[in-house]
Amino acid sequence: MDAPLQDCTIEEQRGVVRFLWAEGAKPVEIHRRMLAQYGQSTMSHRKVDEWVERFKSGRTRVTDEGRSGRPSTSHSRKASSVQEYRN
């Protein structure tokens, strides 16, 4: 059986974690139920545990918190090789 909700956002899944946790479901049950619907797109069991702990601590938002500082960048050998080839 295909997972009907494979195309989803991480925020959607966090909202499901929050909803099911509010109903009293344990993290292992939440992950099992999400796996049936989201398939391979499901967040890991560890992430479900982490989000349940965040909601227990009073967090209500499912979006990422803003971060300060410069965004990370990628520096790979392949990228520099392409640049050298172009020059």
Stockholm file with secondary structure:
# STOCKHOLM 1.0

chainA/1-87         MDAPLQDCTIEEQRGVVRFLWAEGAKPVEIHRRMLAQYGQSTMSHRKVDEWVERFKSGRTRVTDEGRSGRPSTSHSRKASSVQEYRN
#=GR chainA/1-87 SS CCCTTCSCCHHHHHHHHHHHHHTTCCHHHHHHHHHHHHGGGSCCHHHHHHHHHHHHTTCCCCSCCCCCSCCCCCCCHHHHHHHHHHC
#=GC SS_cons        CCCTTCSCCHHHHHHHHHHHHHTTCCHHHHHHHHHHHHGGGSCCHHHHHHHHHHHHTTCCCCSCCCCCSCCCCCCCHHHHHHHHHHC
//
